[in-house]
Amino acid sequence: MVNTIKLTKKSDKEVYKQHLRLVLFGISAIGGLAFIIQFTFSVFTRPMATT
């Protein structure tokens, strides 16, 4: 474990921004997909009006 920590190097700013962009894109994609699924089911599963 100690050797692994010694071998790691601090990532530069460009690599950090690239990883951050990728993570944010993944979170946004999953959130958008969840919103679309929830919206679709809320539209198609409305209770029928009984008058």
C-alpha positions in Angstrom: 0.0 0.0 0.0 2.8 2.4 0.9 4.7 1.6 -2.3 1.5 2.3 -4.4 1.2 5.7 -2.7 4.8 6.5 -3.4 4.5 5.6 -7.1 1.5 7.7 -7.7 2.0 11.2 -9.1 -0.2 14.2 -8.9 -2.1 14.6 -12.1 -1.7 17.8 -14.0 -4.5 20.4 -14.4 -5.4 19.3 -17.9 -5.9 15.6 -16.9 -7.9 16.7 -13.9 -10.2 18.8 -16.0 -10.6 16.0 -18.5 -11.6 13.5 -15.7 -13.9 16.1 -14.1 -15.6 16.8 -17.5 -16.1 13.0 -18.0 -17.5 12.5 -14.6 -19.9 15.4 -14.9 -21.0 14.2 -18.3 -21.7 10.8 -16.9 -23.7 12.2 -14.0 -25.7 14.4 -16.4 -26.4 11.6 -18.8 -27.7 9.3 -16.0 -29.7 12.2 -14.5 -31.2 13.1 -17.9 -32.1 9.5 -18.6 -33.7 9.1 -15.2 -35.7 12.3 -15.8 -36.9 11.1 -19.2 -38.0 7.7 -17.8 -39.8 9.3 -14.9 -41.5 11.9 -17.1 -42.6 9.2 -19.6 -44.1 7.1 -16.9 -45.9 10.0 -15.3 -47.5 11.0 -18.6 -48.6 7.5 -19.6 -49.8 6.3 -16.2 -52.1 9.1 -15.3 -55.3 8.0 -13.6 -58.4 8.0 -15.7 -60.9 10.7 -15.0 -64.1 9.2 -13.5 -67.0 11.6 -14.0 
